[in-house]
Amino acid sequence: MITTKDLTKTYGGQIALDHLNLNVKAGEIYCLLGANGAGKTTAINLLLGFIEPTSGSAFINQLEVHKNPKATKHFLAYIPENLMLYPSLTAVENLDYFSGIAGKKLSSAALKDVLEESGLQPDAFDKRISTFSKGMRQKVGIAIALAKDAKVLLLDEPTSGLDPQASNEFGIVLQKLKTKGVATLMATHDLFRAKEIGTHVGIMKDGQLKQEFVVEKITLSELEKCYLDTMKYEKESV
């Protein structure tokens, strides 16, 4: 569902992403770890079609992104670190609007069912987004993905700034999407959450994918050591 082949992006001779090769299948959650500037967000922006690759290719559901920008967006949903919703509208109204853009017209009852499935408390359905915490806004983002019936979910630091409970609740919802066959690529700094919910983990540095792991075959302490060793090498080489 998510594939990159030697995906590369440079800016004025500066390499932001260097020959990235990824393959995320339906029902997998791939967590990209790395320091700021490692290339995680660049990779996601290329998969979204926000920027064009310098070389290589990005694919969503076997369609090349920069050649099929509209078609690939049909299959995916995107939740950035700070999700942009309409603050003066309620959760139901935001979901109705964004699902409508995706061509999905749901009844009021169905909209509320989707919000509940996303983990949002029923007493918040008719409250304005301006009153929501970040964790609550992220749940509305998940609801939009559910309403859209997205097959691919791209996440850029979605748990940054969330308290442990909200982060855990977000992880639970991602696991539900996993059982529905959604392919998820998540850029994150949260090693614990990557180990907790991911099926695969990759460690990036200087635009390169340095290491990859199947989560069930590595302990949290081993993952932490590998990550810190990579970051240590980075600091020593500066």
Steps between C-alpha positions, in 0.01 A plus 500: 500500500794736570817459295804713431774409254830684534296805599728804509448869564763772489477874557776704340742212522403419860366145536176482700418140406751254360381196300226393742354153443189412700218251464199514734231240444134506595461454876855611580606796713847622402656747743779727376731613779765768473614841615366820352630536146542125453265499199182360656274792413654531154409138431140557610471820294620310192243226560231768534609663176568832675847505341651318202795263527838589360530136400342169585130432547227492765192279465163481675306183421738438207428841344797733458424809704642782288334357187165432671464769770119502516453125471746420778338750739179300464660215692670688782445714805759726662532610860782750565639605836247786515182399322318787330126492569237774499502631860154658485339173385415203720661158469193371313501799266872466425460130430198565278693763303822302448326170426284688249812624322605134473166419341351330807160625614411361842192547715530680833478168682770347280730799557464455875566126469827575319604756762430247774702238314789747487497517879338841544264525797132550402468816710756665269324429170310828493769719657707743296847390399640818659429342840681174417835378628756382246416138578133562429583671169715203399203271564293711262780450247472124547123529458553677166724211389233249610219688324708526186573125519867582446727206420818693582569719802797739509586645841759765580577516874132442591571434871737794552374708790241243610491385861562125560129417520413683178799343325392155616143561381633609161704179478194289576311660212792437264491133600131492405585644159769234467237227539303669221798458267612864498867550413653763730827691474574705811790739555565522873755567774315269740698175524262352756193564285680368190574176682152488652294539181736455205551187293822639350744770601761686298771731631593795278800733504614763249224401258596134498322198641775350715328206670171312478341261749199275530361619832415160641862392454658781703457611861443860600844516663664365183313751288600783733866394485496485120339842482739659750800341329388654172448840660833474685682427176326801348619728782854365492522553123393865521 
